[in-house]
Amino acid sequence: MKIKNYDQTDERILNLLIENSRMSYIEIAEKVGLSRISVKNRIESLENSGVIERYTVILNPEKIGRNVSVFFSIQAKPEALYSIIDTLSGEESITDMYLMTGSSNLHVHAVLGINENLETFLLDKIYKLPGIEHIESELIISRLKTRKGIRV
């Protein structure tokens, strides 16, 4: 849903919040040339309209011992697809899942501790799921760019 009266000031506010969601209303007001109350009202409007869904913390997986980042391309039988999605959605190691076009209909990202965790994850969690026809996995060697939140 597009909000009424959405303008470049809202975009500037959103981009500031994307960079630092803990920035105070006063700091934002100084950067965009509005009063603190105007900024507060605009942010509340962005929240209430669903443009801002939530605020969160982004952790560096390597700093908390999760050194293996892997993408899985999963080809599933159509009748099993949503069962597989439901099962994998409950796995703490899985950070993202996407329904895709192309030869693999499910794209999954997982962050695991060590390579042994990858083997265990594959053997105990993925390979046992009924309806999977084909799996490809790709390990991330290094993270070159990560962007959370879209830019407006």
C-alpha positions as CSV (number, residue, x, y, z in Angstrom):
1,M,0.0,0.0,0.0
2,K,1.4,3.4,-1.0
3,I,0.9,6.0,1.7
4,K,-0.6,9.4,0.9
5,N,1.7,12.4,0.7
6,Y,4.8,10.2,0.6
7,D,7.7,12.5,-0.4
8,Q,11.4,13.0,-0.6
9,T,11.6,13.9,3.1
10,D,10.0,10.5,3.9
11,E,12.6,8.9,1.7
12,R,15.4,10.7,3.5
13,I,14.0,9.7,6.9
14,L,13.8,6.1,5.7
15,N,17.3,6.1,4.4
16,L,18.6,7.5,7.7
17,L,16.7,4.8,9.6
18,I,18.1,2.1,7.3
19,E,21.6,3.2,8.2
20,N,20.8,3.5,11.9
21,S,17.4,2.6,13.2
22,R,18.4,3.9,16.7
23,M,18.8,7.4,15.4
24,S,16.8,9.8,17.6
25,Y,14.0,12.0,16.3
26,I,16.1,15.0,17.1
27,E,19.1,13.7,15.1
28,I,16.8,12.9,12.1
29,A,15.1,16.3,12.4
30,E,18.4,18.1,12.2
31,K,19.4,16.2,9.1
32,V,16.1,16.7,7.2
33,G,15.3,20.2,8.4
34,L,12.1,19.4,10.3
35,S,11.0,19.6,13.9
36,R,11.2,16.6,16.2
37,I,7.4,16.3,16.4
38,S,7.1,16.4,12.5
39,V,9.7,13.6,12.3
40,K,7.9,11.6,15.0
41,N,4.6,12.0,13.1
42,R,6.1,11.0,9.8
43,I,7.8,7.9,11.2
44,E,4.5,6.9,13.0
45,S,2.7,7.3,9.7
46,L,5.3,5.1,7.9
47,E,4.9,2.5,10.6
48,N,1.1,2.6,10.6
49,S,1.0,2.3,6.8
50,G,3.3,-0.8,6.8
51,V,6.2,0.9,5.0
52,I,8.3,0.3,8.1
53,E,7.6,-3.3,9.2
54,R,9.9,-3.5,12.2
55,Y,13.3,-2.5,13.7
56,T,16.0,-5.1,14.2
57,V,19.6,-5.8,15.0
58,I,21.9,-7.2,12.3
59,L,24.5,-9.6,13.7
60,N,27.8,-10.6,12.1
61,P,27.4,-14.4,11.9
62,E,31.2,-15.0,12.1
63,K,31.5,-13.0,15.4
64,I,29.0,-15.4,17.0
65,G,30.6,-18.6,15.7
66,R,28.5,-19.2,12.6
67,N,31.2,-19.5,10.0
68,V,29.5,-21.5,7.3
69,S,27.1,-19.7,5.1
70,V,25.5,-21.8,2.4
71,F,22.8,-21.5,-0.2
72,F,20.7,-24.5,-1.2
73,S,18.8,-24.7,-4.5
74,I,16.1,-27.3,-3.9
75,Q,13.9,-28.8,-6.6
76,A,10.8,-30.3,-5.0
77,K,7.8,-32.2,-6.2
78,P,4.9,-29.8,-6.5
79,E,2.7,-31.7,-4.0
80,A,5.5,-31.7,-1.4
81,L,6.7,-28.1,-1.9
82,Y,4.7,-26.4,0.9
83,S,5.3,-29.2,3.3
84,I,9.1,-28.7,2.7
85,I,8.7,-25.0,3.2
86,D,6.8,-25.5,6.5
87,T,9.4,-27.9,7.8
88,L,12.4,-25.7,6.8
89,S,10.8,-22.5,8.1
90,G,11.1,-24.0,11.6
91,E,14.9,-24.5,11.3
92,E,16.8,-21.9,13.3
93,S,19.9,-22.1,11.0
94,I,17.8,-21.0,8.0
95,T,17.8,-17.3,7.6
96,D,16.0,-16.8,4.3
97,M,13.8,-18.8,1.9
98,Y,12.5,-17.9,-1.5
99,L,10.1,-19.5,-3.9
100,M,11.8,-19.2,-7.3
101,T,11.2,-19.6,-11.0
102,G,13.5,-21.9,-13.0
103,S,14.8,-25.4,-12.4
104,S,15.0,-25.1,-8.6
105,N,11.8,-23.9,-7.1
106,L,13.1,-23.2,-3.6
107,H,16.2,-21.1,-2.7
108,V,17.3,-21.4,0.9
109,H,20.1,-19.6,2.9
110,A,21.5,-21.2,6.1
111,V,24.2,-20.1,8.5
112,L,25.9,-22.9,10.4
113,G,28.7,-23.2,12.9
114,I,31.3,-25.5,11.2
115,N,31.5,-27.8,8.3
116,E,30.4,-30.8,10.4
117,N,27.2,-28.8,11.1
118,L,26.7,-28.6,7.3
119,E,27.0,-32.4,6.9
120,T,24.7,-33.0,9.8
121,F,22.2,-30.4,8.5
122,L,22.1,-32.0,5.1
123,L,21.9,-35.6,6.4
124,D,19.4,-35.0,9.2
125,K,17.3,-32.1,8.0
126,I,17.3,-31.8,4.2
127,Y,18.0,-35.2,2.7
128,K,15.3,-36.8,4.9
129,L,12.5,-34.6,3.6
130,P,10.1,-36.4,1.3
131,G,9.5,-34.8,-2.1
132,I,12.9,-33.4,-2.7
133,E,14.1,-34.3,-6.2
134,H,17.4,-32.5,-6.4
135,I,19.6,-30.3,-4.2
136,E,22.6,-28.1,-5.0
137,S,24.5,-26.4,-2.3
138,E,27.0,-23.5,-2.6
139,L,29.2,-22.3,0.2
140,I,29.9,-18.6,0.5
141,I,33.7,-18.0,0.5
142,S,33.5,-14.4,1.6
143,R,30.9,-11.7,2.1
144,L,31.6,-8.8,-0.2
145,K,28.4,-6.8,0.2
146,T,25.4,-7.2,2.4
147,R,22.4,-4.8,2.3
148,K,19.6,-5.1,4.7
149,G,16.5,-3.0,3.8
150,I,15.8,-1.6,0.4
151,R,16.9,1.8,-0.5
152,V,14.2,4.3,-1.5
